């Protein structure tokens, strides 16, 4: 079994051990096991010695013998990537961890050709997803890094390949030592304006469930904060059998302010794929790039806010920008959504100040 598949199974077994079995094995079965095994050997040859040294000097229990690179093979994930948009996946993008710190490397023709310098990057459980975030036909690299404490929370690190380097382009902050860190965790990817570029919707921190969702947009090739925030944000899915109604509650601090409901049907849809391991939104869904259309994007929805139906077009247009509808809110609110149309079609709804 490949390193990436084995690591994904290990990750799922800690979060939800009852679902590890044939379903997961089938979902992540690589197209060519022989190729995956060869790639795994190449990737493991380049396990960063700095991670081994750091573990032995800073983290290893005194009674344990010194660690070797092979001791961390279960904490390595990788994907083949066509970073140049040539039609050939001739790069290996690998994420490595020693259980605490993490490193990302790009490998081509048996050599490391790029390694972003990010001393603050950490996480025990890693995942890599390839998504074309800016619509230029070439994938960006999204790395998810979880703490391994049993929480489903993962930080998200976003990179763009420029032909020579893998550049960090995600929203960030800088600590007192000058080290760059991501501010994203379990972010959602959605085109809010219909320009073909995916915005990032970042949920509140786990210890602040009443906080707001923040939105980042790509400006000049990097993600920057916008003025848009959501007090409520969720994705509703048309059931495979019969449409079902989902009802949720949320609070508003200042119900006298002007509020808008944002409704999106064009988004990154869930897909089990060997190149989409560990990439989750705030609900834990796996995502892949499927913006070009498809029956599962065609949907209608009945939306009720505090018992009042929100007037919508009969068929939500998956090619149009997000709908923005003025609404009235209360301190305590209830939203009920029934998604109809094609099974597994999705509607994302955000509610926030105008």
PyMOL commands that set and color helices and strands:
alter all, ss='L'
color gray80, all
select helices_A, chain A and resi 3-15+17-19+22-27+33-45+49-59+69-75+295-297
alter helices_A, ss='H'
color red, helices_A
select strands_A, chain A and resi 76-81+91-97+102-108+111-114+125-131+140-146+154-161+166-168+172-174+180-182+184-185+188-190+199-202+213-219+222-230+232-237+245-251+259-264+299-305+308-309+323-327+332-341+346-353
alter strands_A, ss='S'
color yellow, strands_A
deselect
rebuild
show_as cartoon
